Amino acid sequence: MFATVMGIIGAYVALRVVGPLGIPLWSKLLLGLAILLLAENHLLTKWAYGNMFSLELPRGIVIAVNLGFGAILITAALHVLLDVFMLLRSLVLWQWRPLGPGWSMGAVALGVALAGLGVANAVRQPAQKDLAFEIENLPAGFDGYSVIHLTDIHLSRLFHRPFAEALVARVNALEPDLILISGDLIDGYLDARREDVAPLAGLSARDGVYVSPGNHEYYFGYESWWATYQELGMRPLANAHARIKRGEDALVVAGLTDLAAGRFGLPVPDIDRALAGAPEDAPILLLNHQPQQARIMAARGVDVHLSGHTHGGMVVGLASLVARYNEGFISGYYAVAGMHLYVSNGTALWPGFALRLGVPSELTRITLRPRGSGAGQGTGADGPLGS
């Protein structure tokens, strides 16, 4: 279905933009073919590598493909608006009044410019966002507890080893008590990504680094990546929990498998199994890659639910489309039946659609406070963008 839709969009742009050009037919055919190939780059990636989620080409080419793909999507949207305007104007005047070629070329130029801005925003280091959550019955030992939340790092040919090294240095400089990663760390098989993920071994927090899987872990050999995360010093949580102790006080950190697991014959998310044996009076921080089960988790007594997956919608205006598949949870803070749900825009994003316009990536630092402390809940401010 995706390939069909992209083929239609590519054909529309080719016909709408290339068709009217006063150039030789062979030039039109070559230019039209280039547009169709860019529109179908995910299908070509699947044919070449057996998986549409990892374009294993030099980083510069991956950036160029994303620029071209983004320009096609934006140009198509702009031409739809132009065509609607042209049709309405003709109906009002009761006379067919086509727009001049300058309108189309202007839309192309704007599409390329916006795509370039979107790709530049996508590949930069994430902005730092600071939040404070007030937790009912938070033990005194965890007042002021600092949690770094990362998600959707998508290490790949686009977000490669230098990106990971810079990210690790920034996280460690914050000296967190705990680092939590809610899935989609990678895009690619282990042999292709080994060097890119190696810097994650340097992540350091007083109480360790915990990770739950996202859907992309399942696309590239779940078992091999799960073992690799452990080798890198992370503690995987897949329908499991851990206790963080401060003297006699305790905090529970739990993690679920991803909803995609069932398609691969692997255990689906199971909150009851994840919390089996957990102390009933301890606050629960849950890693759950996709936010759509948030209401279920709130009913189960979770205090803080950390998710990603949506990438925040990536582009302003796409929120309603993303919301359809995520129970309305897209980006930022939500109060869900007394539970704090935070849906991160993502530390990076899928390199198959590396475009951000008005929806920045983020490195999220959360401070836990007891209820009534006046620290606020779900509030925060963006920090510096970093290098």
N, C-alpha and C positions, 0 to 999 in steps of 0.2 A: 504493500500500500504506500509506504513512504517513497519508494522509488518511483511509483506511478505519479504521485503528487508532484515530486520534484521534476519529473519528466515534463509534466504539463506546464509547470512554472517556467522551466528552461525554454520550452518551445514557445511559450507566450512572449518571453523577453526577446528571443531570437526573431520572431515574426514582427513584433512591435517595434523593435529598435533597429535590427539589421535590414529587414525587408525594405523600408523606405530609402535606405542609403543609396546614393548615386555612385556605386562602385561596381566593378565587374561581377558577374554571377559567381565565378569561382571564388572570389574574395568573400562574397556573402555566405557561400556554402561553408568555407573554412571558418569564418567568424561564428556562424551559427553553430557549427559542430563544436567549437571550443566552448561556447556557452552551455550547450547540452552536456558536454563532458564534465564541466565544473559543477553543473547542477546535479549530476549523478555521481559525484566523486565518492560518496559513501558506498554505492553499489560497486564501483570500480575497486574500492578498497577491499570490499568483501570478496570479490573475485580474485584479487591479487594475493590477499593474505588470509582468506578464510574467515575474516571477522571484520565487520564494518567499523569497529570502535577503535582501531589503531592503525593510523596511516604511517607506515615505517619508511619514511623518506627524510632527507635532511631537513632541519628545522626551518630553514629559509623557504623551502618548497611548501612545507605545511602551513607556514604563515601566508604565503602567496595563495594557496588553495582556499584558505579561510577568507582572505580578502576578496577573492573572486566569487566565492559562494555567497558571502554576505552582500556583496554588491548586486548579485543577481536577485536575491530576496528583496532587498530594499528597492531596487529599480523596478521590480515587478509590482511591489506595493504602490510605488509612486505612479506608475503607469495606470494601474487600476483607478487611482484617484483622478488622474487626468481623463481617462476614458469616461468615468462617471460624470465628471464636469462637462465634457464635450457633449455627452448624450443629453444631459439636463438642459444645457444651453440650446442645443438644437431643438429640443421639445418646446422650450419657452418661445423660441423664435419661429417655430414651425418651419424650419429650414435647416438642412444639414450643413453644419459649420465645423469642419475639422480644424484642429489646432495646427499651427505651423510646426515645422520640424525643430525649431528652436526649443519648444517645450519639451520634446522628447530628449534632446541632447542635454538640456538642463537637468532633467530628471536623472539621466545617466551620471552626469558629473556629481550631482548631489548624492546619488547612491554610492558611488565610489568613495567620495569624501567621508560619508557617514560610516561606511564599512571600514575604512582605514582608521577612523577614530575608535570604532568599536573593537577592532582587533588590538589596537594599541592599549586600550583600557583592559582588555582581557588578559594580555600576557604580562602585565606588570605585577609586582609584588602586591599582596592584598593590603587594604587599609586596615588599621587596627581599630576595633570597636570595643569600648569598655561598657559593661553592664553590671548592675547590682540586682540580685534576686533576694527577696525576703522570704525565708523558709519558716513555716510553722514548726515550733519545737526544735529548732536547730540547736544542737548541743553547744555549750559555751566554747568548747575546744575548737569549733569550726567557724566561729565568728570571724569574718575577714578572710576566710579561706579563698584562695585564688585558683581558678580553673581556666585553663586555656582550651578552647574548643576549636578543633580543625575538622574539616570535612571536604570531600570532593577535591582532593589535591590533584588527582588525575595525572600523576607523573607519566611522561610520555616523551615523544620526540619534540613536542612543543614545550611542555613544562618538564625540563630535563634536569640533570644533576646540578648545574649552577643555581637554578630556581630553588631546588631542595636545600642546597647549602645555605643560601641567603635566608630562607624561611626558618631553618633550624637555628641559625644565629640570632634571629630576631626573637624567636620564642624563648630561647634560653636566657636572653638578656632580660626578660621579664621576670625571671626567677619564680615560676609558678609553683604552687603546691602540687598540682595535678594537671596532666595533659590527657585530654579525651579526644579521640578521633572517630568520627561516626561514618566510616566507610568511603569507598571509591578513592582509595589511595593511588590507584594505578590505572593505566590503560596500556595493556600489552602483556605478552607472556613473559615469564620469569627470565628466560635467556636474553630477551631484548631489553628488559628493564633493570637488570641486576645493578648496573652502575648508577642508574638514576635514583634508585631507592636507598642505596648504601648510606647517604648522609643522614637518613632518618634514625640510624643507630646512635647519632649524637644528641637526640632529644633528651632533655634532662629535666626532671621535676622531683621535688622532695618525696612524693608518694608514687612516683612512677608514671608510665605511659600506658593507657588502655585503648584498645581499638575494637570496634565492631565492624562487620562486613557491610559493604554496599552492594548494589546489583552488579557493578562492574567487576568485582572480585570473582563472581561466578562466571563471567564471560571469558576469563583467561586462566582457568585452572584453579579453582577455589582451594584445593588441598595444598598445592604447591605454595600459593601465596600465604595461606594461613600459617604454614610452617616457617616461611621466610620472615613474617612479621615477628614471630617468636625469636628467631635468630637475631633479629635487629634490636631485641631488648624490649619489645612491646608485649603487653599481656593481652591476648585475644579474649574477647567476651562474646560468645555466640550462644545465646540462651543460657547465660551463666552470669554470676555476680561475684564481686569481691568486696571485702570489708576494709575500710580505711579507719585506722584507730588513732585516737588522740587521748592517751590515757585510758579512762573508762568510757570515753565517748566514742561513737561509731558512726560512720557514714557508709551507705551502700552504693556501689557503682555497678550497674547492670548493663548488659548489652544483648541485643537480639540479632538473630540472623535476618537476612533481607527477604522481602516478599518474593523476590525472584528465585529464591532457593528451590521452591517446589518444582519449577520447570526443569531443574537439573537433578531431581530425585534426592534432594538433600533436605534436612529439617527446616520447616517453615518457622516463622517467629512464634515463640511460646513464652509469654510473660510469666505464666505459672511455674514453668520449669526454670526460668531465669532467676526467679526470686525464691525458689525452694530452699528453705533453711536460713533465709535472711532474717535478721532480728526485726521484729515487727515495729519497734519504736524508733528505728533509725531512719533518717531521711533517705530518699532514694533518688539518685541521679541515673537517668536511663539514656543509653545510646541506642537510637533506632533510626537508621539511615533515612527511611521515608516517613514523612509526618502524617500520613493519612490515617494511622491507627491511634492518633493522639487521644481521642475520647475514650477509647478502650483502656489505654494506659492510665488515664486520669481516674477512671472508675476502679482501677486496681491499686490505687494509692501512691502512684508515682508523684514525686514532688517537682522534679525538673526533667523535662523531656527534650533532648538535644537531637536535632535532625539536620539534614541537608537535602541533597537530591534534586531540588527544584532549581538550583542555581539562581534563585530569586526571580526567575522569569527571564533573566539575561538582558532583555530589551524592554524599555517602557512601552506598555501597550499589549504585551504578551501575557500579562498576569492572569487575565480571565481564562485564557487557553490552558495555562499551567494549572490553574485552580481546579479545573474540571477533573483532573486526575489525582488530586491531592487533598480532597475533602475541603477545599477552600483555603488550605494553609500553603502560603507561597514564600513569604519573606518576613523575617523579624519576629517580634514578640507577640504571643497570643496567651490570654488567660483562658484556660480550658478547665472548667469545673474545679477551680482551686489549684490547678497544676500550672506551672510555668512551662509553656512550650516555646522553644526558640528554634526557628528555622533559619539557618545560616544561608547567606547567598553563595557560600562556598569559598574555600581558600583559593581554588582555581576553577577550572571547569573542563568539560569534555572537549578535547581538541578537535572533534568533528564539527563543532559549532562554536568557535572561539570568537564570540562577539558580545560585548557589553556596552550598552548605551543607557545610562541613567541608573544602572544596577551594579554597583561596584562589588568586587570580591572582598572578603574580609577575614581577618585574623581576630577571633573573638576572645576577650578576657572577661570572665564572669567572677564577680565577688559575691560570696554568700554572706547574708546577714540574717539575724533573727527577726521574725515578724514584729512589727512595731518599732523597729530601730530608726525609721525615718530615712533609710537608705534608698527607698524607692524600689519598685519591681518592674523589670522589663524596660527600664530606662537606661540610656547610655548616650555616649557621644563618640563620633568618629575620631580616631587618632590620626597621626601622620600617615601618609601613603607609603612611606619607606622608599627604598631605592629600587 
